[in-house]
Amino acid sequence: MNITATPIEGLFEIHPVIYNDDRGYFFEAYRKQVLESVGVDKDWVQENQSFSKVGTIRGLHYQNEPHAQAKLVKVLSGKILDVVVDLRKGSKTYGEVFTKILDDQKHNMLYIPEGFAHGFSVLEDAVFAYRCSNYYNKSSEGGVIWNDPTLDIDWQVDTPIVSEKDQLLPSFVEFTEMTKGGL
């Protein structure tokens, strides 16, 4: 398993070492000590899985303290564009967007620390799974609207399918004003 730092502090891409042969493939999908080697020491308490059709956009979501969540995200089948936004108050990369294609061929993953909004668009029908460092808490959920003009995210889908709930989220500017500069 190889870990690559991204331009945003604390955000990592994880590349498993894949062993292929005539039977198929094998790889370690999680190894605690490898993540600990880059300072990630989490007690994963919840794992979620979703299926989404091509063109779907989910997000941008986060959990407020004391229920903030770090996430370890991956695609089990299909392909997505994973999107994160740094919402950490005082971060030198506050408001920066990072995107990465995750798919079932590379089996790459992202580690997303607390304090980020997270979402994804579906480039091929996909089964998406993620581990969380804290339990979901409905009263602590928040988000930023997916098509925010300040963030200007290219979701790489022509006709987005977005839930009504996600269409009602505040803009990045409204989020910044509401939170007085971040999470």
DOVEXDREN-943223 format. One record per residue (C-alpha): residue in one letter; x, y, z. Coordinates in steps of 0.001 Angstrom, whole numbers, padded with zeros to 6 digits, always signed. Example, Ala and Ser with C-alpha at 12.3 -4.5 7.8 and 13.67 -1.06 7.14 Angstrom:
a+012300-004500+007800;s+013670-001060+007140;
END
This chain:
m+000000+000000+000000;n+001419+003368-001039;i+000261+006717+000298;t+000591+009944-001662;a+000199+013352-000027;t-002027+015827-001867;p-001540+019612-002038;i-003964+019890+000921;e-002441+019068+004303;g-003833+015894+005879;l-005566+014675+002691;f-004018+011515+001219;e-004524+009280-001801;i-003941+005602-001106;h-002818+003176-003798;p-002986-000513-002944;v-000451-002927-004348;i-002558-005156-006571;y-001556-008750-007250;n-003097-010005-010494;d-003021-013528-011872;d-005225-015793-013978;r-007698-016174-011090;g-008265-012427-010640;y-006625-010058-008175;f-005823-009538-004488;f-004893-006435-002497;e-004940-005148+001061;a-007831-002682+001210;y-006920-001449+004678;r-003844-001697+006864;k-003882+000370+010043;q-000099+000627+010455;v+000359+002073+006958;l-002071+004895+007726;e-000462+005393+011134;s+002877+005940+009354;v+001486+009237+007978;g-000212+010250+011227;v-003671+008785+010593;d-004753+006894+013705;k-008524+006495+013589;d-010954+004155+015236;w-013339+003476+012341;v-016814+003092+013871;q-019171+003060+010877;e-018998+001908+007259;n-021467+003079+004621;q-022147+001881+001098;s-024224+003361-001700;f-025110+002585-005285;s-025524+005520-007646;k-026410+005801-011296;v-024218+007607-013813;g-024779+011380-013635;t-025633+011416-009931;i-024000+014043-007731;r-023986+013495-003963;g-022742+016220-001656;l-021082+018381-000580;h-021622+017114+002996;y-019885+017354+006371;q-020609+016692+010050;n-020149+019412+012697;e-018362+018870+015997;p-018695+016941+018186;h-019724+014479+015456;a-017158+015458+012804;q-016018+012539+010657;a-012795+011562+008966;k-013505+009258+006019;l-011670+006570+004100;v-013459+006365+000735;k-013281+003921-002166;v-015204+002593-005156;l-016142-001084-005170;s-017427-001010-008740;g-017655+001708-011365;k-016041+005133-011469;i-016588+008405-009635;l-015078+011850-009391;d-014465+012338-005673;v-014585+015965-004507;v-013438+017476-001213;v-013377+021066-000005;d-011186+022211+002886;l-013494+023900+005430;r-011046+023937+008337;k-011001+027314+010073;g-007547+028850+009797;s-006286+026329+007233;k-003921+027791+004641;t-005920+025855+002020;y-009356+026918+003319;g-011861+026849+000462;e-009612+024859-001852;v-011144+022030-003848;f-009414+018717-004516;t-010765+016169-006995;k-009648+012649-007805;i-011114+009917-009961;l-011630+006726-007964;d-012433+003530-009818;d-012625-000236-009620;q-009530-000707-011803;k-006944+001231-009768;h-008772+000601-006447;n-007366+003909-005228;m-008819+005501-002089;l-008830+008866-000362;y-008338+009587+003312;i-010334+012715+004155;p-009757+014268+007589;e-012382+015989+009701;g-013216+019504+008565;f-013811+018794+004887;a-016979+018832+002814;h-017191+015699+000679;g-019125+014732-002402;f-018833+012798-005622;s-020208+012572-009129;v-020828+009249-010811;l-019006+008785-014114;e-020059+005097-014448;d-022721+003360-012335;a-020905+002879-009052;v-020930+001190-005680;f-019183+003527-003247;a-018029+002629+000266;y-016551+004672+003068;r-015410+004193+006626;c-016165+006917+009163;s-014340+007855+012357;n-017561+008976+014041;y-021203+007971+013916;y-023582+009851+011656;n-025639+012389+013588;k-028534+014013+011717;s-028545+017191+013819;s-024818+017717+013074;e-025011+017405+009297;g-024278+020315+007020;g-023208+021051+003513;v-022350+023439+000730;i-024307+023515-002510;w-022777+021370-005239;n-022833+024047-007969;d-021406+026892-005902;p-019987+029616-008185;t-017084+030429-005832;l-015890+026817-005729;d-016533+026370-009485;i-016298+022561-009436;d-016273+020686-012748;w-018270+017596-011790;q-017687+016045-015245;v-021366+015166-015782;d-023618+016664-018460;t-027045+016261-016852;p-026614+016035-013067;i-029042+014091-010904;v-029085+015902-007541;s-031359+015303-004550;e-033754+018047-003487;k-031959+018199-000135;d-028587+018841-001821;q-030094+021557-004031;l-031069+023539-000909;l-027631+023686+000733;p-026034+027108+001359;s-023382+028644-000866;f-019738+028650+000180;v-019975+032375+001016;e-023085+031726+003166;f-021316+028795+004868;t-018298+031000+005643;e-020547+033709+007106;m-022607+031215+009167;t-019536+029523+010628;k-017421+032690+010994;g-014678+031272+008816;g-014984+027500+008835;l-015403+024375+010903;
END
